[in-house]
Amino acid sequence: MDKRIYFLMIIAFIIGMVELIISGILDLIAEDLQVSLGQVGLLITVFAVIFAVASPILLVVTAKIERKRLTLVCLYIFLIGCIVTVFAPSFSILFLGRIILALSGALLIILCLVMAPSLVGEQYKGRAIGIVSMGVSASLVLGVPIGLIMGDSFGWRAPFVLITVLTALSIIGVHLFMGRIEPKPQIPLRQQLTAFKNQKITLGLTTTFLYMTGHTVMYAYFKPYLEATTDFNATWISVIYFIFGFAAVCGGGLGGVLADIIGSRKTMVISLVVFSALFFVFPYTTNFNPVFFTILIIWGILSWAISPAMQSYLIEIAPESSEIQQSLNNSSLHLGVAVGSVIGAGIVDTLSITVNPFAAGIFIILSLITVVKSVRSKQKNTYKTRSAI
């Protein structure tokens, strides 16, 4: 395996931390900048929306730029966003820094995902995507506790100081260790948009959106769910989050390995069958710790095992347009996070938090249906290989 893959994983981890690290320090930011928690919450919303919408657009706009150069440009812009955030004197400036971070970060994450498989042989493509996905999953899961610990100890700006330093080190690393990576011949945008006429691709993207929506309906409100249904104290809840995080990180790598060994299709279908059943069983395990922790670990693994398998699947369907497909899949994932958070909040406010796992299970079942339909679809690739225009 090319060692540069692990370097891309580190970059993905650093960029990914920015998305949710702010969740643990909302109150500290609100108090310091004298704004409401609701206003600070907009920093999460704007990041998720920009992240989802911008990545496919920016990928098309920058399609002809050599990849190392583009990565460095994005990292320098990301560094500027970090500095703006660290020294922001007001909420409006902090909001601006958040936009800069989201725009540059959206392209950086997808660059890591599309460069990884191009650095390895055909038999390792799924594994390469899985390794980068481990960086993304680790950042999303570990970002909150890292932000919480550093924020409480040194103030809300401290986590962003850490990210600024790590970004600067990444820039040095790219300069020293990353060779030139030429972009793939570009397919015209109009031809790329015909992807949505391909039922296999459309259903695949829908699968990503649905399973991540279901996962987020539960995960976004996992702490209050535990407080309402178990006797775990604050210390044990922290332990549970770290166990889940470790399992999720492992899941990203495992999903890539399974995609290479048994195939992306089997990996997705088997994972979603188990995933859908898991949420309907979960509510009945809270009083049986061994079973509860077993289900927790399986949930953590599956939450990120499906993503690299789906990325590999999309590459198999349309290899000559794999970059835009991976970008759209990344957008579907983040839209699922946004929608799942809203739906979960609605359930908590109008029904009961104990309903969340069942709602999550329903969305996972829907994702299982769409992936099975995608795999069984006879439709051929809608693209035709041709020279760049």
N, C-alpha and C positions, 0 to 999 in steps of 0.2 A: 504493500500500500504506500503510495506517494506521501511523504511526510508533510507536504504542503496542505494535505487534507486536514490535518490536525491544526495547522495554523489557521485555516479557514474556520474551523470549529471555534477556535478562541475568539476570532473576530466576531463571529455570529453571537457568541456568548456575551461579549462586551456590548454590542449593539442591542441585543435583546433585553439586556438588563434595564434599559431606559424605559421600556414600555410599562412595566408593572412595579418598578422599584418605588414609584411615587405613592403607591397604595398604602404603604405602611407609615407614611409621613404626612398624610393629608392634613391632620390637625396641626402639626408643627408649622406647615406652610401657611395655613389659614391664620394662625395666631401671629406669625411674624409679619405677614404682608397685610394683615387686617382685612381679610375677606372671608366670606362664608365657606363652609365645607362644600356646598353645592358648586360654588365657583371653582374651587380647587379641583373638584371632580371633573370639571370640563377639560382639565389638562389630560386626563386619561381618555376621555371621549374623542377629543380632537386628534390625539395621537393615533388611536385605533382606526378612525375613519380615514385619515390621510394615509396611513400605512396600507390600508386595504385598497384604496383607490389609486394611489400614486404609483405603486410598484410596476404594474403592467404598462402604464403610460410612459414612465421614465425609462423602462427597459426598451421600448420601441424607439423613443427619441434618441437614446444613446447607443443604439444597436451597432453602429459602425466604429465605435471607439474601442481601441485596444484595452483589454480587460484590466491589466495591471495599472495602467494610467488612470482608467476610470475609477478603480478602487481607491487609488490615492486621492483623487479629486474629491470623492465622496467622504473619505476619512478626514480630509482637511476641513470640509464643510461641517462634518459632524463635530469635529473638535471646536470649531467656532460656536456651534450650538451649545456645546458643553460649557464653554467659557461664558457665554451670554447667560446661561442658566445659573452658574455659580455666582456671578456678580449681579444678578437681576435685582434692581432696587425696588421694583414694583411688580404687581401681578401682570400688567400688560406686557412688560419686558420679558417676564418669565414665560408668558403665553407665546411670545414671538420666538423665544429660544426653543420652546416645545415644537413649534412648527418646523423650524430648521432641523431639529433632531429627527422628526418624523419623516421629512422629505428625503434627507440623506440616508437615514437608517433603512427606509423602505427599499431603496435601491441596493444598499450594501448587503442586506440579508439575501435578496434574490440573486445577487451576483455570487455570493458564497455558494448558494444552492446550485446554480447553473455551472459554475466553474468546477465544482467538485467532481462530477461524473466525467468531465472532459480531461481530467488529469490521470484517470485510471483506465484499465482495460475493461472490455465489455462485461466480464464476469464479476467485476467489483463495483459496478455503477450504483447498485442498490446500497451496498455497504458504505460507499463514499457519501451518498446523500444521507444515510442514517447517522454517520459520524457528525456531519454538520447539523443535522436535526437534534443531536444530543446537545450541542452547544445552545441551540435555540430553546429547547425544552428546559435545560438547566437554568438558563437566564430567567425564563418566565416563572419557574417554580422557586428558585432561590433568590430572585430579585427582591421579593417582598421581605423575607426575614433579614436579608443583608441591609436593606434600606431602613428597616425598623431598628435594628441594633445600632447602626452607625448614626442614625438620626437622633435617637434617644441619648446617645453618648456625646455627640459632637455637634448636633444641630442638623437641620434638614439639608443644608448645602454640602455636608460631608460626603454623602454617597455620590454626588455629582463630581466632587473633587476626585474621588477614586476613579470614576469613569473617565474623567478628563486625562488623568495620568495613564490609564490603561490604553486609551485611544492614541495618545502620543507614542507609547511604546509600540502599538500596532503599526503606526505609520513608519516607524524606524524598521520594524520587522519586514514590512512589505517592500521597502526600499532595498533591504539587504538580501532577502530570501526568495521573493517571488519573481519568477522569470516572466517574460512576455507571454501573454495568452491572447492570441488573435480571436476576434469575434467570429461566430459562425456566419456563413453567407445569409444575408437578411432576406426574409420573405416579406413582400409588401404588406402594409397594414390591412388593406382590404382583403387580401388573401388570408391573413392571420385570423381575421374576424369570422371567416367561414368555419372556424373551429366550432362555433355555436350551432352549426348545421350538422355537426357530427354528434350523433346521439351518445356514442360511447364517451366522448370527452365531456359533453354537457352533464351527463349523469354522473361522471366521475367527480366533477367540480361540485355538483349538488351533494354528493356523498360527503365530501370534505366539510361543506357548510353545515349539513345536518348533524354529523357526528360531533363536530366541535360545538355546535349549539347545545346539543344534549349534555356533553361533558361540562360546559360552562354553567348551564342551569343548576347543576349540582355543586361544582367546584367553587364558583364565585360566592356561594353562601354556605360553604362547608363548615366554617367555624361556628356560625350561629346554629347550624344543624346539629353539630356535636354538642353544643351547650344545651340545646333543647331536648336531645334524645339520649344523652349519656351522662355519666358522672365524672368524666375526665376533667381534671383541673387544668389550669393554664399551662403548667409545665408539660403535662401529657399531650395537650393539644399541639404544643410546639413540636414535640417529638413526632406526633402523627404527621405533621406537615413535612418534617424532614425525611421521614420514611417514605412518604408519598413522592417527595422530590427526587430522592435517590432512585426509586422505582421508575419514575418518569424518564430520568436521564438514561437509565439502562434500556428502557423501552425504545427510545429513539435508535440506539445502536442495534438492538435485537430485531427490530422491524426491518432494518436494512439487510441484515444477515439472512433472515428468513426469506425476504424477497429474492435474494440471490440463490438460495438453496432450493426452496419449494415453489418459487414463483410469486410474483406480486399479486396475482389474482387470488390464489389460495390463501395467501397471508391476509389479505383484506377481508375475505369472506369469513374465514375462521375467526379472526380477531373480532369482527363485528357481531358474530353469533354469540361469542362469549361476553362481549361488552354489553350487548343488549340485555342478556339474562342477568348480568351482574347487578344492575340497578334495581331490578325487581326483587332480588334476594337481599340486597344490602340493608334495607330497613329492619330486617328480622335478625340481624347479626350483632346489633349494638350491645346486647347483653351477654354475648359469648366472645370474649376477647380473642381467643385463638382464631376463630372463624372470621371475626371482624378484621383482624390485621392481615389475614390471608387475602380476603376480598380487597382490602385497601391496596395491597401490593400489586395484585392483578390489575386493579383499576389504574394505578399509576403507570404500570408497564404499557397497558393497552392504549392509554390516553395519547401516547406519542409513538407507539409502534406502527400505527396505521399510516401516518404521514409519509415516511420514506417509501413504503410500499406503494402508496398512491402516486408519489413522484415518479417512481420507476414505471408504473403502469402507464402514466401519461407519456413518458418517453417512448415506451414500446408502441403506443398507438400512433404517435406522430413524431418520430425522431428528428425530422428536419425543422420542426417548430417547437422543440422541447422547451426552449427558454421561455417563450410566451405562455406555454401551458403551465410551467412551474410557477411563473409569476401569478397567473390567474388562480392557481391552486392556493398559493400563499394568501392572496386576497380573499378567497373563499374562507380560509381558516380564520382570518382576523374578523371577517364579517360575522362568522359564527360566534366568535367570542363576544362581539358587541351585541348581537341579537340574543344570545343566551343569557347575558347579564340582564337585559331588559325583561325578558320573559321570566327569569328567575325572580326578579324583584316584584313583578306583577303577581306571581303566585304567592310569594311571602306576604305581600300587603293585602291580598284579597282572600286567600284561602288559608293555607298553613304551610310552614316550612317543611313539614313532614311529607308534603305532596311532591316536593322537588325531585326526589329520586325516581318516582314513577313517571313524572313528566320527562325527565332526562332519558329514561328507558324508552319512551315512545319515540323520541327523536332518533335514538340509536337504531331502533327497529326500522324507521323510515329510511335511514342511511343504508341499512342492510338491504332493503328492497331496491334502492337505487343502484347500489353497487352490483347486485346480482343482475339487474336489467342491463347495466352497462357491459358486464362481462359476457352476457349471453347475446348481446346485440350483434347482428351479422354485418352491420354497416362497416364499410371500409374507410380508410383514411381519406378525408376530403381534400388533402393537399396533394399537389403534384410537385415533385422535385424539379426545380428549375434554377437557373443562374440568378444571382442577386440582381435586382433592378435598381 
